[in-house]
Amino acid sequence: MKQNHDSNNNSSGAPKSSAPASPSWRIPELFPNLPAETLKRLRVYFDELVKFNKVLNLVSPKTLLIADVVHFADSILSYEIVSKNININDSLHDIGSGNGFPGLVYAALNPSLKMVLVDVDQRKCEFLKHTAHAMGLTNVTVENKNVEKLKEGSIKQSVMRGFAPLPRAMLGLRKLVPVGGVSFHLKSDEWSLEVSEIPTQLCSIWQPVLIGQYDLPDATTKFFVVKADKLA
């Protein structure tokens, strides 16, 4: 719709503003072996993320433009490593889920995996519930709680992406994870520095070990998965 005559006659000679860039969606090309139903569910998630991002600040505006790589591909590639190390009969808790990465992606990749998405932000939890329903997922539960308020010994396995540095995450989970439990930490190349900063007393409780690394498409940095077993 025309707003005024000058909108089509730029007498000042100033350059016309270009349309804002749109978020890209390249997952079908990057992962052609994913089932059609999985790709459909991931696309629904992407659309809901774009729709709600302005009001909920789920991801930064900069990364929203490349969310297909930075968030979706990252979750898919990390799942390939994590999935080889989990017990499919136990729920996998996504701690500090917030925007749903990686929990919603994991749930879409494996409908038999019971995912529990935990976050303290009520509005983001409503987004998670809404999006899981829109994706047609029946294997997702959302817990609107501070993780430290969860029942002691209730988390047999968990995954964390950007939740906290390793020392703080291990400290916060020490009573929540029973002996024999495990947590997976998705990290950048600073993972070894975080391991070196784990207090001695926590090293008798947790045993962290690097179990895999992966590269994002078109990215120069590597990403890593650290597995921490609960010893005591």
TORKOL-4160 file (C-alpha; in steps of 0.2 Angstrom, whole numbers, padded with zeros to 4 digits, m for minus):
232
<pt num="1" X="0000" Y="0000" Z="0000"/>
<pt num="2" X="0007" Y="0017" Z="m0004"/>
<pt num="3" X="0009" Y="0029" Z="0011"/>
<pt num="4" X="0012" Y="0045" Z="0001"/>
<pt num="5" X="0018" Y="0051" Z="m0016"/>
<pt num="6" X="0036" Y="0053" Z="m0011"/>
<pt num="7" X="0038" Y="0035" Z="m0006"/>
<pt num="8" X="0039" Y="0031" Z="m0025"/>
<pt num="9" X="0048" Y="0047" Z="m0030"/>
<pt num="10" X="0064" Y="0049" Z="m0020"/>
<pt num="11" X="0069" Y="0066" Z="m0024"/>
<pt num="12" X="0083" Y="0067" Z="m0011"/>
<pt num="13" X="0094" Y="0055" Z="m0020"/>
<pt num="14" X="0096" Y="0044" Z="m0004"/>
<pt num="15" X="0098" Y="0025" Z="m0007"/>
<pt num="16" X="0082" Y="0015" Z="m0004"/>
<pt num="17" X="0083" Y="0004" Z="0011"/>
<pt num="18" X="0085" Y="m0015" Z="0007"/>
<pt num="19" X="0073" Y="m0027" Z="0014"/>
<pt num="20" X="0079" Y="m0036" Z="0030"/>
<pt num="21" X="0087" Y="m0053" Z="0028"/>
<pt num="22" X="0076" Y="m0068" Z="0031"/>
<pt num="23" X="0082" Y="m0083" Z="0042"/>
<pt num="24" X="0088" Y="m0097" Z="0031"/>
<pt num="25" X="0082" Y="m0115" Z="0031"/>
<pt num="26" X="0095" Y="m0127" Z="0024"/>
<pt num="27" X="0092" Y="m0143" Z="0035"/>
<pt num="28" X="0085" Y="m0153" Z="0021"/>
<pt num="29" X="0100" Y="m0150" Z="0010"/>
<pt num="30" X="0113" Y="m0152" Z="0025"/>
<pt num="31" X="0105" Y="m0168" Z="0031"/>
<pt num="32" X="0096" Y="m0177" Z="0016"/>
<pt num="33" X="0095" Y="m0193" Z="0025"/>
<pt num="34" X="0083" Y="m0187" Z="0039"/>
<pt num="35" X="0066" Y="m0194" Z="0037"/>
<pt num="36" X="0053" Y="m0183" Z="0029"/>
<pt num="37" X="0042" Y="m0183" Z="0045"/>
<pt num="38" X="0057" Y="m0177" Z="0055"/>
<pt num="39" X="0061" Y="m0163" Z="0043"/>
<pt num="40" X="0043" Y="m0158" Z="0044"/>
<pt num="41" X="0044" Y="m0157" Z="0063"/>
<pt num="42" X="0060" Y="m0147" Z="0063"/>
<pt num="43" X="0053" Y="m0135" Z="0050"/>
<pt num="44" X="0038" Y="m0132" Z="0062"/>
<pt num="45" X="0050" Y="m0129" Z="0076"/>
<pt num="46" X="0060" Y="m0116" Z="0065"/>
<pt num="47" X="0044" Y="m0107" Z="0060"/>
<pt num="48" X="0038" Y="m0106" Z="0078"/>
<pt num="49" X="0056" Y="m0100" Z="0084"/>
<pt num="50" X="0055" Y="m0086" Z="0071"/>
<pt num="51" X="0037" Y="m0081" Z="0075"/>
<pt num="52" X="0040" Y="m0080" Z="0094"/>
<pt num="53" X="0058" Y="m0074" Z="0095"/>
<pt num="54" X="0054" Y="m0055" Z="0095"/>
<pt num="55" X="0043" Y="m0056" Z="0110"/>
<pt num="56" X="0053" Y="m0070" Z="0120"/>
<pt num="57" X="0071" Y="m0066" Z="0115"/>
<pt num="58" X="0074" Y="m0085" Z="0112"/>
<pt num="59" X="0090" Y="m0083" Z="0102"/>
<pt num="60" X="0099" Y="m0067" Z="0097"/>
<pt num="61" X="0093" Y="m0058" Z="0081"/>
<pt num="62" X="0110" Y="m0061" Z="0073"/>
<pt num="63" X="0110" Y="m0080" Z="0076"/>
<pt num="64" X="0092" Y="m0081" Z="0071"/>
<pt num="65" X="0097" Y="m0078" Z="0053"/>
<pt num="66" X="0108" Y="m0093" Z="0053"/>
<pt num="67" X="0098" Y="m0103" Z="0066"/>
<pt num="68" X="0097" Y="m0118" Z="0054"/>
<pt num="69" X="0116" Y="m0121" Z="0056"/>
<pt num="70" X="0120" Y="m0113" Z="0073"/>
<pt num="71" X="0106" Y="m0121" Z="0083"/>
<pt num="72" X="0097" Y="m0135" Z="0072"/>
<pt num="73" X="0113" Y="m0142" Z="0064"/>
<pt num="74" X="0122" Y="m0141" Z="0081"/>
<pt num="75" X="0109" Y="m0151" Z="0090"/>
<pt num="76" X="0108" Y="m0164" Z="0076"/>
<pt num="77" X="0126" Y="m0166" Z="0076"/>
<pt num="78" X="0128" Y="m0167" Z="0095"/>
<pt num="79" X="0114" Y="m0180" Z="0095"/>
<pt num="80" X="0124" Y="m0191" Z="0084"/>
<pt num="81" X="0137" Y="m0192" Z="0098"/>
<pt num="82" X="0125" Y="m0191" Z="0114"/>
<pt num="83" X="0113" Y="m0205" Z="0107"/>
<pt num="84" X="0127" Y="m0218" Z="0107"/>
<pt num="85" X="0129" Y="m0215" Z="0126"/>
<pt num="86" X="0112" Y="m0214" Z="0133"/>
<pt num="87" X="0100" Y="m0227" Z="0140"/>
<pt num="88" X="0084" Y="m0226" Z="0129"/>
<pt num="89" X="0074" Y="m0232" Z="0144"/>
<pt num="90" X="0078" Y="m0217" Z="0155"/>
<pt num="91" X="0072" Y="m0199" Z="0152"/>
<pt num="92" X="0084" Y="m0187" Z="0146"/>
<pt num="93" X="0083" Y="m0170" Z="0155"/>
<pt num="94" X="0088" Y="m0154" Z="0145"/>
<pt num="95" X="0093" Y="m0143" Z="0159"/>
<pt num="96" X="0090" Y="m0124" Z="0156"/>
<pt num="97" X="0081" Y="m0128" Z="0140"/>
<pt num="98" X="0074" Y="m0111" Z="0137"/>
<pt num="99" X="0073" Y="m0110" Z="0118"/>
<pt num="100" X="0072" Y="m0129" Z="0116"/>
<pt num="101" X="0089" Y="m0133" Z="0110"/>
<pt num="102" X="0094" Y="m0147" Z="0110"/>
<pt num="103" X="0079" Y="m0155" Z="0118"/>
<pt num="104" X="0066" Y="m0152" Z="0105"/>
<pt num="105" X="0078" Y="m0157" Z="0091"/>
<pt num="106" X="0083" Y="m0173" Z="0101"/>
<pt num="107" X="0064" Y="m0177" Z="0103"/>
<pt num="108" X="0061" Y="m0175" Z="0085"/>
<pt num="109" X="0075" Y="m0186" Z="0080"/>
<pt num="110" X="0070" Y="m0200" Z="0091"/>
<pt num="111" X="0051" Y="m0201" Z="0096"/>
<pt num="112" X="0055" Y="m0216" Z="0107"/>
<pt num="113" X="0067" Y="m0205" Z="0118"/>
<pt num="114" X="0058" Y="m0197" Z="0133"/>
<pt num="115" X="0064" Y="m0179" Z="0134"/>
<pt num="116" X="0061" Y="m0168" Z="0150"/>
<pt num="117" X="0064" Y="m0149" Z="0146"/>
<pt num="118" X="0068" Y="m0140" Z="0162"/>
<pt num="119" X="0068" Y="m0121" Z="0163"/>
<pt num="120" X="0064" Y="m0108" Z="0176"/>
<pt num="121" X="0057" Y="m0095" Z="0164"/>
<pt num="122" X="0038" Y="m0097" Z="0163"/>
<pt num="123" X="0035" Y="m0089" Z="0146"/>
<pt num="124" X="0049" Y="m0099" Z="0138"/>
<pt num="125" X="0041" Y="m0115" Z="0146"/>
<pt num="126" X="0025" Y="m0110" Z="0138"/>
<pt num="127" X="0034" Y="m0108" Z="0121"/>
<pt num="128" X="0041" Y="m0126" Z="0123"/>
<pt num="129" X="0024" Y="m0134" Z="0127"/>
<pt num="130" X="0016" Y="m0125" Z="0112"/>
<pt num="131" X="0030" Y="m0129" Z="0100"/>
<pt num="132" X="0031" Y="m0148" Z="0106"/>
<pt num="133" X="0012" Y="m0149" Z="0103"/>
<pt num="134" X="0014" Y="m0140" Z="0086"/>
<pt num="135" X="0028" Y="m0152" Z="0081"/>
<pt num="136" X="0016" Y="m0167" Z="0085"/>
<pt num="137" X="0028" Y="m0173" Z="0099"/>
<pt num="138" X="0021" Y="m0185" Z="0112"/>
<pt num="139" X="0038" Y="m0189" Z="0120"/>
<pt num="140" X="0041" Y="m0171" Z="0128"/>
<pt num="141" X="0038" Y="m0165" Z="0146"/>
<pt num="142" X="0041" Y="m0147" Z="0151"/>
<pt num="143" X="0046" Y="m0143" Z="0169"/>
<pt num="144" X="0044" Y="m0125" Z="0174"/>
<pt num="145" X="0057" Y="m0126" Z="0189"/>
<pt num="146" X="0073" Y="m0120" Z="0195"/>
<pt num="147" X="0084" Y="m0135" Z="0192"/>
<pt num="148" X="0090" Y="m0136" Z="0210"/>
<pt num="149" X="0072" Y="m0138" Z="0215"/>
<pt num="150" X="0070" Y="m0155" Z="0206"/>
<pt num="151" X="0069" Y="m0170" Z="0217"/>
<pt num="152" X="0086" Y="m0177" Z="0224"/>
<pt num="153" X="0092" Y="m0191" Z="0213"/>
<pt num="154" X="0079" Y="m0189" Z="0200"/>
<pt num="155" X="0090" Y="m0185" Z="0185"/>
<pt num="156" X="0098" Y="m0201" Z="0178"/>
<pt num="157" X="0104" Y="m0193" Z="0162"/>
<pt num="158" X="0104" Y="m0175" Z="0156"/>
<pt num="159" X="0111" Y="m0164" Z="0143"/>
<pt num="160" X="0116" Y="m0145" Z="0144"/>
<pt num="161" X="0120" Y="m0133" Z="0130"/>
<pt num="162" X="0125" Y="m0116" Z="0136"/>
<pt num="163" X="0118" Y="m0119" Z="0154"/>
<pt num="164" X="0134" Y="m0116" Z="0164"/>
<pt num="165" X="0153" Y="m0119" Z="0165"/>
<pt num="166" X="0157" Y="m0137" Z="0169"/>
<pt num="167" X="0162" Y="m0133" Z="0187"/>
<pt num="168" X="0146" Y="m0124" Z="0191"/>
<pt num="169" X="0135" Y="m0137" Z="0182"/>
<pt num="170" X="0143" Y="m0151" Z="0191"/>
<pt num="171" X="0141" Y="m0142" Z="0208"/>
<pt num="172" X="0122" Y="m0139" Z="0205"/>
<pt num="173" X="0119" Y="m0156" Z="0199"/>
<pt num="174" X="0128" Y="m0166" Z="0212"/>
<pt num="175" X="0113" Y="m0170" Z="0223"/>
<pt num="176" X="0101" Y="m0172" Z="0208"/>
<pt num="177" X="0110" Y="m0185" Z="0199"/>
<pt num="178" X="0112" Y="m0203" Z="0207"/>
<pt num="179" X="0128" Y="m0213" Z="0207"/>
<pt num="180" X="0129" Y="m0221" Z="0190"/>
<pt num="181" X="0120" Y="m0206" Z="0182"/>
<pt num="182" X="0127" Y="m0196" Z="0168"/>
<pt num="183" X="0127" Y="m0178" Z="0161"/>
<pt num="184" X="0132" Y="m0172" Z="0143"/>
<pt num="185" X="0139" Y="m0155" Z="0141"/>
<pt num="186" X="0139" Y="m0147" Z="0124"/>
<pt num="187" X="0155" Y="m0136" Z="0123"/>
<pt num="188" X="0166" Y="m0125" Z="0113"/>
<pt num="189" X="0184" Y="m0127" Z="0111"/>
<pt num="190" X="0186" Y="m0120" Z="0129"/>
<pt num="191" X="0180" Y="m0136" Z="0136"/>
<pt num="192" X="0197" Y="m0141" Z="0142"/>
<pt num="193" X="0200" Y="m0125" Z="0152"/>
<pt num="194" X="0183" Y="m0128" Z="0160"/>
<pt num="195" X="0189" Y="m0146" Z="0165"/>
<pt num="196" X="0205" Y="m0139" Z="0172"/>
<pt num="197" X="0195" Y="m0127" Z="0183"/>
<pt num="198" X="0184" Y="m0141" Z="0192"/>
<pt num="199" X="0188" Y="m0141" Z="0210"/>
<pt num="200" X="0197" Y="m0156" Z="0217"/>
<pt num="201" X="0182" Y="m0161" Z="0228"/>
<pt num="202" X="0171" Y="m0162" Z="0213"/>
<pt num="203" X="0183" Y="m0173" Z="0204"/>
<pt num="204" X="0180" Y="m0187" Z="0217"/>
<pt num="205" X="0161" Y="m0185" Z="0213"/>
<pt num="206" X="0161" Y="m0183" Z="0194"/>
<pt num="207" X="0172" Y="m0190" Z="0180"/>
<pt num="208" X="0172" Y="m0179" Z="0165"/>
<pt num="209" X="0178" Y="m0186" Z="0148"/>
<pt num="210" X="0178" Y="m0180" Z="0130"/>
<pt num="211" X="0167" Y="m0192" Z="0120"/>
<pt num="212" X="0166" Y="m0183" Z="0103"/>
<pt num="213" X="0168" Y="m0167" Z="0092"/>
<pt num="214" X="0160" Y="m0161" Z="0077"/>
<pt num="215" X="0161" Y="m0146" Z="0065"/>
<pt num="216" X="0146" Y="m0136" Z="0060"/>
<pt num="217" X="0143" Y="m0133" Z="0041"/>
<pt num="218" X="0153" Y="m0118" Z="0035"/>
<pt num="219" X="0161" Y="m0115" Z="0052"/>
<pt num="220" X="0179" Y="m0115" Z="0056"/>
<pt num="221" X="0178" Y="m0119" Z="0075"/>
<pt num="222" X="0175" Y="m0136" Z="0082"/>
<pt num="223" X="0162" Y="m0141" Z="0095"/>
<pt num="224" X="0163" Y="m0154" Z="0108"/>
<pt num="225" X="0153" Y="m0166" Z="0119"/>
<pt num="226" X="0159" Y="m0169" Z="0137"/>
<pt num="227" X="0152" Y="m0184" Z="0146"/>
<pt num="228" X="0152" Y="m0183" Z="0165"/>
<pt num="229" X="0149" Y="m0199" Z="0175"/>
<pt num="230" X="0143" Y="m0198" Z="0193"/>
<pt num="231" X="0155" Y="m0208" Z="0204"/>
<pt num="232" X="0149" Y="m0205" Z="0221"/>
